[in-house]
Amino acid sequence: MAKPLSILYVSSELFPFAKIGGIGDVAYSLPIAIREEGHDIRVMMPKYGIISERRNKIHEINRLKDMEIHIGDDTYLATVKSSSIVTSKIKVQAYISTNNEYFESRKGIYADLKTSIDYPDNDERFTFFSKTVVETCNMLGWVPDIIHANDWQTGLIAAFAKLQYPKKFAKTRFILTIHNVAYQGEYPKEFFSKLLIPEKEKDKFIHNGKLNFLKAGILFADAVNTVSHSYCDEIINGDTPSNGLNEILKSMPKKFYGIINGIDVEGWNPKTDKKIHFPLEDDIIKYKLENKKFILEQFKLEHNENIPLIGLSLRLNEQRGIDVLLKALPKILEQNVQVILTGDGEAKYKDEIKTIQEKYSDNFAYKFGYDETTTHYLEAGSDFFLIPSKCEPCGLNAMYSIIYGTVPIVHCVGGLNEIVQDYNPKNEEGNGFKFEDLNTKSIISTIKKALKLYNNKDKWYAFLEKNMQTDYSWKDSVKEYINMYFNALKDKE
């Protein structure tokens, strides 16, 4: 057996400290799964203003106080503190990077909470954080075998380590996971000078006339992966817009992997979930009924056992299909259904949602913002979960839905193609419903197919019971990650 690896896993989001998307869930559950495989893994993230030190048991580390971080001509101080992520069996150390100006004074992760507009200095904020990661390893005297970065916010870590400390990190291999290739960290090319990187390296950072954090992350990484095999293929083939980065990834086929995400099977388990109103015992019918009544009551909608509830939890942007959904929503609400929508994003979509709700107040409700508990309520209480994404790298919500007895209705893109198999009424195979074309006609047609199954209660509950036995743990995917780590180490021997 190969010796255990030492790994630093770095993410801009990490449950339970701060998350707004699937990356936060993965940054929690994947390191837990890697630790269960016997490897020394630690995690690291920034400390945003929403993170409570007392509630999260964050404490100081004497060696990691007031580290100097240089950005252009300016010097800022970083103090890295310690906490942990835990399950009933596993504990993983977490390093929490603090700085009042860039992080602690702001409640948002990437954007102002009131306006939903990205902070204009995100380039500086995540440059600061990336440099802090490298300096933390220096100060600890800990040079891990693997430093695993996630998305553009951590895309510069490999460059800083390799160019500023080439001897110290000579044996470290750098992994980059792309959770969503649409977000690349593009900023004015003039910012390159503030990175304090040698000018001869500039071409690796500039793409289409802009500084591109993700491009640099790809070029300096020893291996790159994304979060499903289907999404990997879509990027390479150009089916998913990548701003031309697919050409770079296409040139490194042996170093670009697709690995489907798993889930935290302790936190997302209807039998033990403390966030939901009525955990699953033996009676699946009562479990669904009680949770449905509860979520409808929370959103002030009337319960009727013959009317199915469709849940939606999505970012309000075009990539998640909100523009198409809002065109289809009046037609959906004219069916014999109720709809609850949660999410946050652009103000123009919020205004449209409010207008639709005024007309369909009897069967449509919404809540803006992200709330972890509400998402659990919605997964447990809904009958269907609609995912109309134009692009869906993995599709964790489809996994959550299936094991919570909620049937996914999805646009067949990205990881949703791997997770959801279209239901066939003839042989009763499949675990959800898929539509090829993202338009009102296809969405309504697919919902009508789903309602036929819902209205046959004997088949419906048998279908749910079968779905809920599905194993979405990290059991297989974690081995793919560990193989990727060892391959990256072997390639440089």
Buried (B, 14 or more C-beta within 10 A) or exposed (E): EEEEBBBBBBBBBBBBBBBBBBBBBBBBBBBBBBBBBEBBBBBBBBBBBEBEBEEBEBEEBEEBBEBEBBBEEEEBEBBBBBBBBBBEEBEBBBBBBBBEEBBBEBEBBBBEEEEBEEBEEBBBBBBBBBBBBBBBBBBBEEBBBBBBBBBBBBBBBBBBBBBBBEEBBEEBBBBBBBBBBBBBBBBEBEBBEBBBBEEEBBEBBBBEEBBBBBBBBBBBBBBBBBBBBBBBBBBBEEBBBBBEBBEBBBEEEEBBBBBBBBBBBBBBBBEEBEBBBBBBEEEBEEBBBBBBBBBBEBBEBEBEEEBBBBBBBBBBBBBBBBBBBBEBBEEBBEBEBBBBBBBBBBEEBBEBBEEBBEEBEEBBBBBBEBBBEBBBBBBBBBBBBBBBBBBBBBBBBBBBBBBBBBBBBBBBBBBBBBBBEBBEEEEEEBBBBBBEEBBBEBBBBBBEBBBEBBEEEEBBBEBBEEBBEEEBBBEEBBEBBBEBBBBBBEEEE
